[in-house]
Amino acid sequence: MKAIICTKYGAPEVLQIRQVEKPTPKDDEVLIKIYATAVTASDIFIRSSNVPIQVLIPMRIMLGLWKPRKSIIGLVLAGEIESIGKDIKKFKIGDQVYGLTGFGLGAYAEYKCMKENDSTYGCLTIKPTNISYEEATVAAYGGLLAFQSLEKGNIQPGQNVLIYGASGTSGTIAIQLAKYLGAKVTGVCSTTNLALVKSLGADDVIDYTKVDTLDPNVQYDFILDAVGKMKTSKLKKACKKALAPKGKYVSIDDEKLMLDSKRLDSIKEVIEAGHIKPIIDKCYSFEDIVEAHRYVEKGHKKGGVAILINKKE
């Protein structure tokens, strides 16, 4: 099978397409034919190792000191189950699935074996029926981040919610989820993304390239930093000061992403009910993985960036 190999840390050019052996599922595994994966912020960090010095050493210990321990990286997948081990109970051949591979990585390939039960090596469930495989990659990665973060806020109808980074993979999901929960939502993004964020249901939008202060009379019951703590600005500091006395401020960097298939099932239900639509910025071919990484690394994508692997017949 074809796979994208990362043999050392570095620029996007370290990624190479090679032929490797197709995996065979163990008794407690399923074999997934991958139709789409994604280029996530996590993939960029794993490939480049360009992270703050305080987390560099722990990251290298987990992922590999001089090169990724798992040469086939990739965190997100959507595809179809081709074969199953004899102990599998949750899935059957032909099931359309989506999920994350966790420390197992390996989604940058035509096939991947995964266990049916959640662990640090991944979570997997049936994908929403009304979205494409490409959109399912956004639903998995951005959905898990958004749902996990907003659950901490216990958002109630009528509350004021602000999403900083509203046009990204998790931000586009968070805007829609907060509206579904009945909140009044303000989205923060750049000029080029204002119309997109408004179309997702935001009641108000703020352009961080032009504004660095907020209305002192407005307070927020919940604020989500969907861009992470590495990105700072005067406006982000102003957002923190606009938090209501009993409000909650959450960053997607606050804790590790929980690999939870039950949460993926909840995302599936909300998407199939029409309350959330995953946003895809661009789709690249398998052969254009280097260009896809270059694009995502610029930090200006809208929603997610998918990689098409196998074509659905």
BATIMAR-578908 format. One line per 10 residues: number of its first residue (from 0); their letters; for each residue x, y, z of C-alpha. Coordinates in Angstrom, 2 decimals, always signed. Layout:
BEGIN
NUM = a = X:Y:Z; ...
end
This chain:
BEGIN
0 = mkaiictkyg = +0.00:+0.00:+0.00; +1.00:+3.64:-0.35; +1.85:+5.63:+2.77; +3.34:+9.00:+3.60; +6.55:+8.52:+5.56; +8.12:+11.05:+7.93; +11.72:+9.90:+8.54; +12.91:+12.99:+10.42; +11.64:+16.22:+11.94; +11.65:+19.22:+9.64
10 = apevlqirqv = +9.94:+21.17:+6.88; +7.04:+19.72:+4.83; +9.56:+18.29:+2.36; +10.53:+15.57:+4.85; +7.26:+13.83:+3.95; +7.69:+11.15:+1.28; +5.32:+8.71:-0.40; +6.49:+5.10:-0.26; +5.19:+1.60:-0.73; +4.88:-0.27:+2.57
20 = ekptpkddev = +3.33:-3.55:+3.63; -0.44:-3.53:+4.01; -1.38:-4.30:+7.63; -3.37:-7.36:+8.68; -5.84:-6.99:+11.57; -5.28:-8.95:+14.76; -8.18:-10.76:+16.43; -9.21:-7.56:+18.28; -8.68:-5.15:+15.36; -10.46:-3.88:+12.27
30 = likiyatavt = -8.76:-3.02:+8.98; -9.91:+0.34:+7.62; -9.61:+1.38:+3.99; -8.98:+5.10:+4.44; -10.76:+7.43:+2.04; -9.73:+10.69:+3.68; -7.40:+12.01:+6.32; -6.61:+15.59:+7.35; -3.70:+17.92:+8.01; -4.26:+19.05:+11.58
40 = asdifirssn = -2.32:+21.36:+13.87; -1.18:+18.23:+15.71; +0.24:+16.77:+12.48; +2.18:+20.00:+11.88; +3.69:+19.87:+15.38; +4.59:+16.17:+15.05; +6.24:+16.63:+11.65; +8.10:+19.84:+12.43; +8.72:+19.45:+16.18; +8.33:+23.23:+16.19
50 = vpiqvlipmr = +6.86:+23.63:+19.67; +7.67:+25.79:+22.72; +10.85:+24.74:+24.48; +8.97:+23.85:+27.68; +7.06:+21.08:+25.86; +9.74:+20.08:+23.34; +11.51:+17.51:+25.53; +8.29:+15.81:+26.78; +7.01:+15.70:+23.20; +10.24:+14.15:+21.91
60 = imlglwkprk = +10.15:+11.55:+24.69; +6.59:+10.57:+23.70; +6.95:+10.72:+19.92; +10.64:+10.05:+19.26; +13.90:+11.78:+20.16; +15.44:+12.38:+16.73; +12.60:+11.40:+14.42; +8.96:+10.34:+14.82; +8.83:+6.88:+16.41; +5.87:+6.15:+14.12
70 = siiglvlage = +7.14:+6.89:+10.61; +3.58:+7.02:+9.23; +2.02:+9.99:+10.98; -1.54:+11.29:+10.69; -4.13:+11.60:+13.43; -7.52:+11.59:+11.67; -9.20:+9.13:+9.36; -12.50:+8.40:+7.67; -13.07:+5.26:+5.66; -14.67:+1.85:+5.38
80 = iesigkdikk = -14.00:-1.35:+7.28; -12.54:-3.91:+4.88; -11.95:-6.81:+7.27; -12.28:-7.62:+10.96; -10.65:-9.85:+13.57; -12.63:-12.71:+15.07; -13.15:-10.91:+18.42; -14.72:-7.75:+16.95; -18.30:-7.11:+18.09; -18.96:-3.40:+17.47
90 = fkigdqvygl = -18.23:-3.25:+13.73; -18.84:-5.27:+10.60; -17.32:-5.33:+7.13; -18.59:-2.39:+5.05; -19.22:-0.03:+7.98; -18.35:+3.59:+7.21; -16.31:+4.91:+10.13; -14.45:+7.96:+11.36; -12.11:+8.63:+14.25; -8.69:+9.51:+15.59
100 = tgfglgayae = -5.61:+7.31:+15.81; -4.05:+8.84:+18.95; -0.49:+7.75:+19.72; -0.90:+5.06:+17.09; -0.84:+7.72:+14.33; -0.76:+6.04:+10.91; -3.64:+7.84:+9.17; -1.41:+9.02:+6.29; -1.81:+5.68:+4.53; -4.23:+3.70:+2.40
110 = ykcmkendst = -5.02:+1.31:+5.26; -4.91:+1.34:+9.05; -5.66:-1.28:+11.72; -7.43:-0.10:+14.87; -9.01:-1.64:+17.94; -12.73:-1.15:+18.50; -12.33:+0.07:+22.10; -11.11:+3.56:+23.05; -7.54:+3.97:+24.24; -4.63:+6.37:+23.85
120 = ygcltikptn = -4.15:+4.64:+20.50; -7.42:+5.89:+19.09; -11.19:+6.01:+19.03; -13.49:+4.91:+16.23; -17.21:+4.88:+15.49; -19.76:+4.99:+12.65; -19.47:+8.23:+10.68; -22.40:+10.61:+10.09; -24.38:+9.49:+7.05; -25.07:+12.96:+5.65
130 = isyeeatvaa = -21.49:+14.21:+5.23; -18.56:+13.21:+3.03; -15.45:+11.40:+4.18; -13.53:+14.66:+3.86; -16.04:+16.47:+6.08; -15.89:+13.60:+8.55; -12.22:+14.38:+9.21; -13.25:+17.85:+10.44; -16.10:+16.38:+12.46; -13.70:+14.00:+14.20
140 = yggllafqsl = -10.81:+16.31:+15.06; -12.55:+19.70:+15.30; -15.67:+18.14:+16.74; -13.91:+16.37:+19.58; -11.97:+19.53:+20.48; -15.07:+21.74:+20.35; -17.40:+19.39:+22.20; -14.85:+18.62:+24.92; -14.15:+22.32:+25.45; -17.75:+23.55:+25.44
150 = ekgniqpgqn = -18.88:+20.82:+27.81; -16.69:+22.49:+30.45; -18.80:+25.64:+30.16; -22.16:+23.98:+30.85; -23.63:+26.51:+28.42; -27.24:+27.53:+29.01; -29.72:+29.21:+26.64; -29.29:+32.98:+26.53; -25.71:+33.05:+27.80; -23.02:+35.12:+26.08
160 = vliygasgts = -20.33:+32.98:+24.47; -17.18:+34.16:+22.67; -15.15:+31.92:+20.37; -11.63:+33.25:+19.69; -10.43:+31.59:+16.49; -13.91:+31.02:+15.14; -12.86:+30.13:+11.59; -10.55:+27.19:+12.36; -11.23:+23.47:+12.51; -12.55:+23.49:+16.07
170 = gtiaiqlaky = -13.83:+27.08:+15.98; -16.24:+26.48:+13.11; -17.74:+23.53:+15.01; -17.79:+25.44:+18.32; -19.75:+28.36:+16.82; -22.47:+26.02:+15.57; -22.56:+23.96:+18.76; -22.88:+27.03:+20.98; -25.77:+28.29:+18.83; -27.42:+24.86:+19.02
180 = lgakvtgvcs = -27.17:+25.09:+22.82; -29.04:+28.39:+22.71; -26.23:+30.85:+23.40; -25.67:+34.29:+21.95; -22.37:+33.80:+20.14; -19.59:+36.20:+19.22; -16.88:+34.95:+16.87; -13.38:+36.38:+16.59; -11.54:+35.91:+13.29; -9.72:+37.80:+10.52
190 = ttnlalvksl = -11.30:+40.08:+7.92; -11.45:+37.41:+5.20; -13.38:+35.02:+7.44; -16.03:+37.35:+8.85; -18.69:+36.30:+6.33; -18.02:+32.59:+6.95; -18.31:+32.93:+10.74; -21.50:+34.96:+10.38; -22.95:+32.31:+8.07; -22.32:+29.65:+10.73
200 = gaddvidytk = -24.69:+31.44:+13.09; -22.55:+33.94:+14.99; -24.65:+36.84:+16.29; -21.64:+39.15:+16.29; -18.19:+38.98:+14.72; -15.00:+40.76:+15.70; -12.05:+41.28:+13.35; -8.89:+40.73:+15.38; -6.80:+42.43:+12.70; -8.64:+45.73:+13.30
210 = vdtldpnvqy = -9.85:+45.57:+16.91; -7.83:+45.16:+20.11; -10.40:+46.28:+22.68; -13.94:+45.21:+23.57; -17.09:+47.01:+24.68; -16.58:+47.42:+28.45; -20.32:+46.94:+28.97; -20.33:+43.42:+27.53; -19.30:+40.36:+29.54; -19.13:+36.73:+28.48
220 = dfildavgkm = -20.30:+33.68:+30.41; -17.97:+31.41:+28.45; -14.91:+32.11:+26.31; -13.17:+29.50:+24.18; -9.64:+30.11:+22.94; -9.76:+27.89:+19.85; -6.34:+28.92:+18.51; -4.25:+27.82:+21.48; -1.98:+29.56:+23.94; +0.93:+29.98:+21.52
230 = ktsklkkack = -0.97:+32.72:+19.68; -1.33:+35.92:+21.69; -2.70:+39.40:+20.97; -3.98:+42.49:+22.70; -7.51:+41.41:+21.81; -7.07:+38.00:+23.44; -5.97:+39.72:+26.65; -9.00:+41.99:+26.40; -11.24:+38.93:+25.98; -9.97:+37.45:+29.24
240 = kalapkgkyv = -10.84:+40.70:+31.03; -14.37:+40.57:+29.56; -15.18:+37.33:+31.36; -18.21:+37.54:+33.67; -17.49:+37.07:+37.42; -18.70:+33.46:+37.37; -17.73:+32.87:+33.75; -15.33:+30.24:+32.43; -12.35:+30.71:+30.11; -11.13:+27.58:+28.31
250 = siddeklmld = -8.26:+27.04:+25.89; -8.01:+24.01:+23.64; -4.51:+23.64:+25.10; -5.76:+23.25:+28.68; -5.73:+19.47:+28.61; -5.10:+16.61:+26.24; -7.75:+15.70:+23.72; -9.91:+12.86:+25.03; -10.27:+10.03:+22.50; -13.91:+9.22:+23.15
260 = skrldsikev = -16.08:+7.28:+20.70; -19.21:+8.13:+22.72; -18.50:+11.80:+22.13; -18.01:+11.01:+18.45; -21.47:+9.38:+18.54; -22.89:+12.61:+20.00; -21.24:+14.62:+17.22; -22.75:+12.22:+14.69; -26.25:+12.74:+16.11; -26.01:+16.54:+16.01
270 = ieaghikpii = -24.64:+16.52:+12.46; -27.29:+14.10:+11.19; -29.97:+16.30:+12.80; -28.67:+19.20:+10.68; -27.44:+21.40:+13.53; -23.76:+21.32:+12.55; -22.04:+21.27:+9.15; -18.28:+20.60:+9.09; -16.36:+23.14:+7.02; -13.69:+22.08:+4.54
280 = dkcysfediv = -11.31:+24.73:+3.20; -9.34:+22.64:+0.72; -8.96:+19.03:-0.36; -5.55:+17.84:-1.55; -4.55:+14.63:-3.27; -2.30:+12.11:-1.55; +0.54:+13.24:-3.82; +0.17:+16.87:-2.72; +0.73:+16.26:+0.99; +3.77:+18.58:+1.08
290 = eahryvekgh = +1.77:+21.47:-0.36; -1.08:+20.72:+2.06; +1.30:+20.96:+5.02; +2.71:+24.22:+3.67; -0.79:+25.66:+3.41; -1.92:+24.64:+6.90; +1.36:+25.84:+8.42; +0.60:+29.38:+7.23; -2.24:+29.46:+9.76; -4.95:+30.95:+7.57
300 = kkggvailin = -7.17:+27.99:+6.74; -10.95:+28.06:+7.13; -12.26:+24.94:+8.84; -10.25:+21.85:+7.94; -7.92:+20.69:+5.19; -8.53:+17.14:+3.96; -6.33:+14.69:+2.08; -8.05:+12.32:-0.35; -6.46:+8.86:-0.26; -8.54:+6.05:-1.74
310 = kke = -11.34:+6.93:-4.14; -14.78:+5.65:-3.24; -15.95:+3.30:-6.00
end
